[in-house]
Structure formats: structure tokens, C-alpha cells
């Protein structure tokens, strides 16, 4: 989920950089750094469902 958010943030940063505008004090570089933060959190395993041990199996009764 964080990787998708990072992709959106990178897209917004690229758009701001191409148009060469600022939104308040936020520039394309700010979005770049935020995207890198989100990617590093994703790689660390934060915000994921976690590893499945053995997977999910349906049992019969």
C-alpha cells in the first residue's frame, strides 16, 4: 500500500517539477523526499499485512 502511495507522490512531484510551481512551501523536491520515505517504509515492512506462515488453508469439519 505504501508503494502505491509513493508512486502517487512521485507523480505529483514530477508534475510540480515540470510545471515549475510551488503549492505553499511544497515543491517537487518535497514530494521526492516524501516518496523516498514511503518507499523506505514499504521496504522495511511497515504498513504491510506481514508474511504468511504456511498460507491460509480451509479445513473441513
Secondary structure, DSSP 8 states (H G I E B T S, - for coil): -HHHHHHHHHHHHHHHHHHT--BTTB-HHHHHHHHHHHHHHHHHTTTS----SS-------
